[in-house]
Amino acid sequence: WRLAHIFEEYETVRITFNEITKKAVLQAIESPRPIDMDLVDAAKVRRFMDRLVGFRASKFSRSWRLPSMGRVQTPTLGFIVEREIEREAFVPQPFYAVNSNAGGLTFKVRFHEKDDPDAWFDQDTDPPKHHPDRTNDLALATQAVDSIKDSGKLTLTEAKPGTRSNSPKPPFSTPTLLRTAGSHPKIGWGSRRIMSVANDLYQQGLITYIRTDATRTNPDAREAVRQHIVQQWGENHLRASPGVVGKDATGNAQNVQDAHEAIRPTDPSVERPEGIDAPQMVLYRLIWARFAASQMSNSEYENLSLRASAGSFNRPLTGSVSWRVHAGWEAAYGDLRAEPRISAPNPALSVGSVLEVASEDDNGWRLIEDETKPPARYRQHTLVEKMQNEGIGRPSTYAKIVDKLLDRKYLIEESKALIPTEPGRTLWVEVAPMYGNDDSTRGVFESHFTATMESGLDSIEHGSGDAPTVWHDFMNEFSDAHKHALDIRALKPTPKQLNYMVNLLNAIPESERSSLLDGNEPDHISGARAKEIIDELRSRDIVAGPSEKQMALIHRLIEELGVQVNDAAKLVDLENLEGLSGGRNGSASKLIGLLLDMQKEIPRAPTERQVKYLNDLLGKGVENLEKFEILPFLEDYSVSSVDEMTFAQISDAIQVLKDRLGIKGRGSRRKRSG
């Protein structure tokens, strides 16, 4: 649209293609179309919304020393914070369970039926869920273990045959790709890296466009992969056309925001492309398998539901065994899926069959003492799933939103779990509620409000909504909410305001402080009065002293460097630290800078965490990078082992490896010398 304006003296058209292949580009050139102003208007309104919230709410949040708020970013943060609050409030329920390994199969003791007065129910589900294999009765659990151990065998009292059929899933959309690749044992990357590797595949013309909510696919591509399936596995591995598709292809979709097809290989006959690296290969194979599987028959299994007894113990043990009789779509995945059992037990199992209990070391009998676990923290891929389910964000922004929350330090990631930081909690628990009608709502930052706005943007794209109306409705609602937030903020000083006022007050006599505060504590006056006090003291050229954080850092650096306190003060031409001034340009800030420079000149030993992380990255380098060897890499730092490296060397090596592995991180890489 902007290019059309720039070249308005020429006739301009728009061409679109879903894959970077010669055929697709030529077809697009042969079928030009005018610019779709509905899409342009939707993009404009989206940008206006994001800027309005970003500029005004972010400025508002800085009163709490927070970097930003966002139309989608803030409700997404809310999912993480609410989950953490839920975890903290969680009260675990203890229980006992008993398992037995017999005949190579796992059995569980079934302690209580639903109507048993001692039945165990998980009280954290609604309604409470019955778990027959759990009990609160330690004596009963111990009796079960003793019976299994003493008997040394389990006798089958029931062997009920059955079958099951597993259907494949639709081809990948962006959120399902992020979710599946993020949780896959051979991938498990963060959203940013998944999108980066997928983008490399797209730019090489190997897969279609990677930012999409759709699962529908091109008929020609489906036919090509169906021919490949017949050649590879036979007609009995095909399913009826058009294969498995999602709701977007059946007309039942909600929150599908684009016209792109699903993510699929551009040439379905190619299972393993040449000339790509290991990370690209594993992701391509997953995308190829998912697309091929959608055109393949169900996998078929036979199973036996088993019930057994152990000696004279009067409670049954239950187990099951299943084996695959038809691979169907699972054949497309190869080693990307764990290989299932493919034959029935031998000898055959039936009522009366006796199974030998394994030794204690092989879990022949095992008493489990455990407790229920709190809800799991979100990981990047499960957060994307939550965003999609709540109807917020777009395929092009899912990964960026998560990255932004990490970059803003509202979240940290530990063992792939997303944990809110103190600033993240402050934003959601203290600041966002000011935009709502009460402490329990966040108004324009509620996910359902954001989802409603997304629906409005969709209506503009589809030509059924009026862009000015959608924009003005949002602007009016946000403006009212923002004014409400400003009014609430004025009722008491913000943390930033309070800290600055207290630092100024500390620079004047106690009697004068009490007079200015009218005998109140600093945090008990209004925000308006705090502003008046600050303005009055600044007009008198009162200089604020250093903050508590500044003084804490100064004392820590002095201790680490082994410097005398008065010698440190002399660095900024003072006799002692009591004369330090605060603020960005104050002497405290200057002293901190000088002490940090001194610290940099002292060689530091690397931390255990650094060493472990570098060793992990070196292992990933060997696994994923072509012609990568550890020793030559370390020789660039004039060492032969990680143990010989300094803090600075390890920091640099970590950043170098993260860059080469495509692991995006914060901070810039220093150049190596030598």
N, C-alpha and C positions, 0 to 999 in steps of 0.2 A: 504493500500500500504506500509506504514512504517512497520507495523507488519509483512507483507510478507517478507520484507528485513531482519527483525530481526530473523525470523524463516525460513530463506531461505534453511536450510538443510532439512526442512520438506516440504511435499506437502501442499500448502495452497490454499484455495478457499474463495470466498466471498458469504455471504448469506444476503439477504435483506428482510425486512418485513415492512408493512405499518401500522401495529397495534400490540400492545403488548397483544396478545391473544394466548392461547395454540395452537389453530388451525393454526394461521398464522405463528407462530414460527416453528412448526413441518413441515408445507409445505415448508418453506424457507430452512430448513435443508435438506429436501428431494430433493430440486432443487438448489444445489449450482452452482456457475458459477465463471469463472475466473475474476480477477480484470479488470475493464474497464479502460484501460489506457487513453482513451479519457477524461473521467471524472477526472482522476488524473492530466492530463496535463492542463485541464481547471482550476482546483483548484490551480495548481502551478502558472499559469500565472496571475490569479486573485490576488493571494497573492503577487506576484512580483510587480504588478501594484500598489496595495494598499501601499506596503512598499516604493516603489520609491517615490510616491506622498507624503506619510505620512512623510518620513524622510526628504526629500529635501524641500518640500513646507512648512512643519511645521517649520523647522529651519528658513526659509526665513521669515515667519510670525512673528517670535519672535522679529524681529526688531521693530515691532509695539506693543510689549508686548502682543501678542496674543498666545494662547496655541497650536493651531494646524490648519492644513488644511487637507482635505481629498478628495479622488477621487469622492465619492458620498456625503459625508458630506457637502462639500462646495456648490455644486449646489443646494442641498436641502435647505441649509440656504438661498440661493439666492431667492427661492420661497417666503420665509417669508419676507425678506427685500424688495423685489420688491412689494409685496402686501402692505406693510406698506407705501412705497413711493407713491403708487397709492392712498392709503387712504388719505395721507396728501395733495395730489394734488386735491382731490375730491372737487367739488363745488356743494353743495346741491341745488336741485330745490324745492321751496315751492309749496304746493298745498292744496286745500280744497277737502274734500269728505263728503258725508252724507250717513249714514246708518240708517236703521229702522228695529226694531224687531216687526213683526206683525204675529199673528197666530203661534207663536213659530218658525218662519222662519226669516232669515236675508235677507234683501233686500238692494241693493245699488242704489243710484240715478245715472242714466246714463245721464251725462250732455252733452257730445259732441260726435258726430260721426266723423269719420276720415276726412271727407271733410269740416267740420265746421271750419271756420277761427280761432275760439277760441279753437280748439281741443288741448288737453294736450298730449305732447309727451315726453317720457324720453330721453333726449339728450345724456345720457351716454351709451346707447345701440347702436349697429350698425347692421341694421339701427335703427333710433329712434323708440321706441315702443309706440304705441297709448294706452292710458288708458282712456276709456270712462267714468269711474267713478271718474275722477279727473278734477278739474277746477282751474283756477286762479282767477275766479270771485267770490269774497266774497259775493257780493249782491245776486248773483244767488244761492249760497249755502245757504245763510240765508233764502231766499224765499222758498227753498225746505224744510228746517226745519219747517218754519212757516206753510206751507201747510200741512205737515204730522201731526204736532201738532194740528192744528185747525180742520182738517178733522177727526182725530181719527180713521181712517180706510183706508185700501188699497183695491182697487177693481181690481181683476185680469182681464187683457185684453188679455192675452195669456197664455195657459197652454199646452206646447208641450211635449208629451210623448216621451221617448227614452229608450234605454238600453245600458249597458256597460258591458264588460267582462274583468276581471283582471287576468292576468297570473301570476303564481308563478315565483320565481327566481331560478337560478341554485343553487346547494349545495355550501357551503362556500369554497372559497379559503382563504389564509391568509389575503390578503388585504380587501376582502369583509367582513370577520369576524371582522377585526379591525374596519372597517367603520361602520358596522351595530351595533355591540356591543357598540362601542364608542358613538354612537348617540342614543342608545335605552334608553327610559325613566327609565327603571328598572335596567339598567346597567350603561352606561355612564362613564366607567372607561377609564384611559389612556392606551396607547398601551402596556406598560410594564406589567401592571396588567392583562390585557386581556390575553396576552401570558403566563403569569405565571399561571393563573387559568386554561387555556387551557392545559398547559403542565402537570399540576396535573391530569387532566382528562385523558390525553394520558398515563401517567405513571401508572395510575390505570387500564388501558386497556379498558376504556369506549369510547374513540374516536380514530380515526385514526391520523396519523402523522399530525402535526399542521403547518408545514412550506411548503406550496405548492401554486402554481399558478393555479392548475388544478381544473376543475369542473366535470370531468368524475368520475364515481363510478363503483364499482364492481357489475356485474350482479346478483350475489348471494345476495348481500346486498339489491339491488333494489327489488328483488323478495320477500325477507323477509319483507320489509316495505310495499310492495303492499298487502301482505296477511294481515298484521296488519290493513291497511287502510280499506280493505273490511270488516274485522271483526268489526272494530270500527264504520265505517260510511257508509258502503255499497258500492256496485259496482259503483253507480253513482258518487262517489267521486274519481274514478281512472281516469287517463289520459293514453293515448297510450304510450307504452314502446318505447324508453328508458326514457321517461319523459323529463323534461326541463334540458338542458345542455348549457354550455357556448361555446364560439368559439373554445376553445382548443379541445373540443370533436367533433367538426364539421369540423375541418381542416382549420379554418379561423383565428387561433390564431396568435398573435404577442406577443413577450416578455414572452412566457411561458417557464420557465427555468428548469423544473424538470419533473421527470417521476412519481411522486406521484399522487395518486388520491385525490379527494376533501376531506375536513374535514367532517366526518360523524360519527354517532354512530357505534360502532363495533357490537352491537346487536340491530338492529332497532326495535325489539319487546319491548324494554324497554324504556318507556317514562320518568320514574322517578326512577333512580337508588337509591339503599339504601346505607347508610353509607357515604354520602358526605355532605359537609356543604352548607350553603345557597348560597354563591357566585358561588360555583361549580355547584349547582343545576340549578340556573337561566341560566348560560352559557350553560350547557348541554342541557337544554330544548330548548334554542334558536337554537343550532346546530341540535338537533333532529327534530325540527319543520321545519327548512329550508330544511333538507334532505327529510323528509316525504312530504312536500309541493311540492317538485319537481316532485313527482310521482302522484300528485292529479289534479283533474279537475279545470278549471277556476272558480273563484267566479263570480256570476252573479248578476247584479243590474238592477233595473228599476228606472227611474228618470223622473222628470217633470222640464222642463225649464220654468220659470215663468216670466211674465211681468205684471206690475201693475201700476195703476195711483193713485195719492193722490190729492183729491179735484180738483181744477182748475189748478194745476201746470202742465205746458206743457212739462215736461220731464218725461220719464218713469222710473220706478224702476225695477230692475231685481234681480231675485233670483233663487234658485233651491232647490229641495228636492229629495233625493234618498233613496232607501231601498233595502236591500239584499234579494234576492229570492232563492239563492243557495250558501251555504257557500263554497263548494269546498275546495281548499287548505287552506283557512283562518281557517278552523276548527282545523287544526293541531296546531295552535299557542295558542289556548285557551285564557288565560288572559294575554298573552304576547302582544296581540293587543287590541286596544280599541274596545269595542262592538259597531257595527254599528246599525243603525235603521233597523228593520226587518219587518216593516209593512208599508203599504201605509197610507198617511194622512187620518184621519177620523174626520169629513166627507170629502168625496172626493173633490178634487180641480178641478175647471173647469172655463172657461171664465164666468165672472159675479160673481164669489165667492167673498164674502166680508170678509176681515181679520181684526180683531180688533188690533189696534196699542197698544203695551204695554205702561206702564207708563214710565216717563222719567228715573226713577231709574232703570228700567229694559231695558234701552236702546231702548225705543220706538222710539226716535229720537236722533240722535247724530251728531253734527257738528265736523268734524275732521280737525284740522289744523296741517299739518305735512310737512315733507320734505323728499326727497330721501336720502337714507343712502349709505355711502361708501361701497365698497366691504367688505364682512365679513373677519375678520382675520381667518387664518387657525387654525383648532384644530388638535389634534393629528391624528384623524381618517381621516380628510379631507386632511391632508398633506400626509398621506400614499396613499390615492387615487391619489393625484397629482403625487407622485413618480411613482406609477404604470402606470399612463397615459403617463408620459414622458419617461417611459422605463428605469428608473434607480433604482438600488437596487435589492434585492432579498427577497423572503419571510422570509428567516432566518435573514435578516438584517434590515427590515423596522423599527421595534420597537427600535432596538439598535441605529440606526442613530438618531432618535428623542431623545432618552435618552442622547446620546453623546452631541448633541447640547445644551441640558439643562444642563448637567454636566459641559460642557466647559463654561457655562454662556454666550453663544452666544444668547440664548433665555431665556425669562422668561414665565411662564404660569400664567395668571390671569383669573379667572372664565373660565378656560379650553381653553382660547384663547392664541395662541402663539405670543409673541411680541419680536421683535429683540432688543437686548441691544445695547449700544454704541459700544462695541467691535464687536458684530455681524455685525453692519452696516459698521464699519471700514473695516472688512475683505472683505465684498462683494463690497463695494463702492470704497475703496481705494487700497486694496491689490490685490484682484483677477483680476481686469482689467490689471494689469501689465503682466499677462500671455496671454493677447489677443493682437490683432493687433492695437486696438484703445480703447478709453475709454468706448465704448458702447459694447464691447465684452470681454469675459473672457477666450477665447481659450479653453484649456483643462478642464476648469471648467464650461463650458457651458453644460446644460443638454443634448443637442443633441449630443455633443461629447461623453459624458459618456454613453448615450444610444447606440451609435455606437460601443463603446468598449464592452458593454454588448452583443450586437449582435455577435461580434467577438468571445467572450467567448462561446456563445451558439453554434457557428459553430464548435468550438473545441470539445465541449461535444458531438455533433451529428456526429462527424467524418468527417465533410465537410470542416473544417478549419485546417490550419497548425499552431500549437502552436508557433514554433519559429518565423514564419512570423508575427502573431498577436502581439507577445511580442515585436519584434524589431520595428514594425511600431509604436507601442505606445511609446516605449522608445525613439525613435528618435524624435517623435513629442513633447513629454514632455520635452526632453532635450533642444530642440530648444526654447520652450516656457519659460523654466526656465532660460536659458541664457538671453533671451530677458528681463525677469523680473529683473534679476540681473543688466543688463545694465541700465534699467530705474531707479532702486533704487539708483544707483551710481550718478545720476544727482543731487540729493539733499539729505541732511541728513534725516535719518529716525527719527521718533519721539523719539525713545529710545536713538539714537545717539545724537540728538539735545539736549535733556534734560541733558544727562551726560556731554556734552561739555559745556553747559551753566553753570552747577554747578562747573565745573573746572575753567572756565573763571571768575566766581564770586570770586574765591579765589586769584586772582591776581589784580594788580592795573589797573585802567581804561585805562591809556595810553597804557599799554602793551596789554590789550584786543583789543583795536582798531587797534593796529599794526598787531596782529595775524589775525584779520578778514579783513585786508586791507580796513577798513572803512565801511565794509558791515554789514548788520544785520545778526545775526547767521543763520537764516533760508534762507538766500539768497546765501549762498555759496554751493559748490558741496559736495556730500557725500565723495568724495575722499579727499577734503581739510579738511572736518570735521575730518576725520580719522587722517590726518597728525597732526592737532592741538591737538587732544586727545593724540596721541602717544608722541608728544613733551612735553606736560604738565605732563604726567605720568612719562616720563623719568626724569623729574626734581623733582619728588616726590611731585607734587602738589596734595593735597587731596581735593576731591570734597566736597562741602558743602551739607547739607541735601536738599532733593527735596521739592518742594512746598507741595506735598501730605504729606510728613513726618512732615513738620512743622505744617501743618493744623491739622493733627491728634494729634500732641503733644499739641498744644494749646487747642484743644477740650478736651483732657483727663485732662489737668491741670485744666481747668474750671469746668469740671464735678466732679473732686475729691476735688476741693477747695484748691489746693496746691498753695503756692507762687511760682512765676516763678523761682526765684533764688534758692529756696529750691529744686525745680525739677532739676535744673542744677547740684546741689551738689550731686545728686544721681549718676552722672557719673563723679564726681570729677572735675566739672567745676564751674567757678564763675558765668557765665551767659550762655544763650543759643546761643550767637553769636559764641561760640567756638565749636559748634557741627560739627561733620564730617558726611558725607553721606556714601552711599554704604551699602551693607549687613552687614559688620562687623564694621561699623562706630558707633560713640557714639550716633547718633540720633536713630539708630535702637535699640541699647541697651536700651536707655531711654524709647522708646516706649514699649519695652518688660516689663520693670519694672513698668511702669504706668499701663499697662494692668493687670499685676499681682495684683497690688493694687486695681484695679477696681473689680477684681473677688472676693476679700475678702469682698466687701460691698454688702449686700443683695439688690437685685434689684426687683422692682415691675414689674409684668408681663405686657405686652402691651395688649391693647384691642384686637388686631389681634390674639395674642397668645390665649387669653381666648376664643374667638369666635371659633378658629380652634379646640381647645381641646374639646369644647362642641359639635362641629360637629362630631368629631371622636368618642366621647362617644356615640352619637346617632347611628352612624354607627356600633359601637361595639354591642350595644343592638340588632340592626336589623340583623347583619350578623354573629355574633360569638355565638356559643352554650354556654349556662350557663354563659354568661357574665352579670354582674351586676355592676352598676356604683358605689354604695357605697362601696362594698368590694374593688374595684379597688382603690378608693380614700384613703381608710384606710391604704393601703400600704405606703402612703405618710404622714400618721398621720394627715389627714384632713378629714372633712366630706363634704366639698363643694369645688368647683373650686376656689371660691373667696378667700379661705384661703391659696392658694398655692403661693409659691414664683416663681420668674422668672425661676430659675434653675429646680425646681420641675415640672413646666409646660413643660419646654423644654424636660425633660426626659420622662414625661408621653406621650407627643406627639410622641416621637420616639418609645416608647414601643407599642403604639396603631398602629402606621404605620406599624411596623414589624408584629404585629398580624393580621392586616387586609390585609397584602400583598401590602401595598403602599410603593414602594421603594423610599427612599429619600437619600440625600447626608449627609454625616457625620456619625459618629459612635455613638452607644447608650451607655450611661453611665450606670454603674450598680447601682441599687438602694441600699440604705443602710437600714438596719432594716427589 
